[in-house]
Amino acid sequence: MNVAKYTRTAIALHWLIALLILVVLPLGMVMTDLELSPTKLKLYSWHKWLGVTVFALALLRIVWRL
């Protein structure tokens, strides 16, 4: 039986991405219900950069896997 073994780096990237997604989703839901304000704009900025970070980490994970 051939069982795939994952490195600690791959496992860490997986769980870091999962954790960030669990932060980004509720943040996106909350910010859309807010009135236009500096707080809403700050949340949009955090949401955007967390999404970019998730994307970059996902690319890093793919490169690591190759």
Stockholm file with secondary structure:
# STOCKHOLM 1.0

chainA/1-66         MNVAKYTRTAIALHWLIALLILVVLPLGMVMTDLELSPTKLKLYSWHKWLGVTVFALALLRIVWRL
#=GR chainA/1-66 SS CCCCCCCHHHHHHHHHHHHHHHHHHHHHHHHHTSCSSHHHHHHHHHHHHHHHHHHHHHHHHHHHHC
#=GC SS_cons        CCCCCCCHHHHHHHHHHHHHHHHHHHHHHHHHTSCSSHHHHHHHHHHHHHHHHHHHHHHHHHHHHC
//
